[in-house]
Amino acid sequence: MNKIFLDTNIIIYANDSRDKMKQKKSIAAIKLLMKNGSGIISTQVLQEYAFVAINKIGQPYNCLLYTSPSPRDRTRSRMPSSA
């Protein structure tokens, strides 16, 4: 299976409600890649996302970036039980 690299902009658009169309398309793309296990992301993308989210779209610095379990993790959830 080919891996697909998620660019910073896709992650940002998924979390930025100012442009609903970009947000909707980005969320759909991320969901598909998570569902089939083909998406990959780098630590640099996560760092860039955190900077933009906090400084440009006003996301609180103390919020969690939650990723749902991948198909490989069907037997256990990565969410804390208190969530």
C-alpha positions in Angstrom: 0.0 0.0 0.0 1.3 3.4 -0.9 1.7 6.0 1.9 0.4 9.5 1.5 2.1 12.4 3.3 -0.2 14.9 5.0 1.0 18.4 4.5 0.7 21.0 7.3 -2.1 22.9 5.4 -4.4 19.9 5.4 -4.2 19.6 9.1 -4.7 23.4 9.6 -7.7 23.5 7.2 -9.3 20.6 9.1 -9.1 22.7 12.3 -9.9 26.1 10.9 -13.6 26.9 10.7 -13.2 30.1 8.8 -13.4 28.3 5.4 -16.0 25.6 5.8 -15.3 24.1 2.3 -11.6 23.6 3.0 -12.4 22.3 6.4 -14.9 19.8 5.1 -12.5 18.5 2.3 -9.6 18.3 4.7 -11.5 16.4 7.3 -12.8 13.9 4.7 -9.2 13.4 3.4 -7.8 12.8 6.9 -10.6 10.4 7.8 -10.0 8.4 4.6 -6.3 8.2 5.2 -6.8 7.2 8.8 -9.4 4.6 7.9 -7.2 2.8 5.4 -3.9 3.4 7.3 -2.1 5.1 4.4 -1.6 8.6 5.9 1.7 9.6 7.4 2.8 12.8 9.1 6.1 14.2 10.3 7.1 15.9 13.5 7.9 19.0 11.5 4.3 19.1 10.3 3.0 18.8 13.8 5.3 21.6 15.0 4.2 23.9 12.1 0.5 23.0 12.8 0.9 23.9 16.5 2.5 27.2 15.7 -0.2 28.2 13.2 -3.1 26.9 15.3 -2.0 28.8 18.4 -0.8 32.0 16.7 -3.0 32.4 13.7 -6.3 30.6 14.3 -6.6 31.0 18.0 -6.6 27.4 19.1 -5.9 27.2 22.8 -2.4 26.0 23.5 -3.6 23.5 26.1 -6.0 21.6 23.9 -5.4 18.0 22.8 -5.0 17.0 19.2 -6.9 13.7 19.2 -6.5 11.1 16.5 -8.9 8.2 16.5 -7.5 4.7 16.5 -6.2 3.4 13.2 -7.4 0.1 11.8 -4.4 -1.5 13.4 -5.6 -0.4 16.8 -9.2 -1.8 16.8 -8.8 -3.6 20.0 -7.9 -0.6 22.1 -8.6 3.1 22.2 -6.0 5.8 22.6 -8.4 8.1 24.3 -8.2 8.4 28.0 -11.1 6.8 29.8 -12.1 10.1 31.3 -12.6 11.7 27.9 
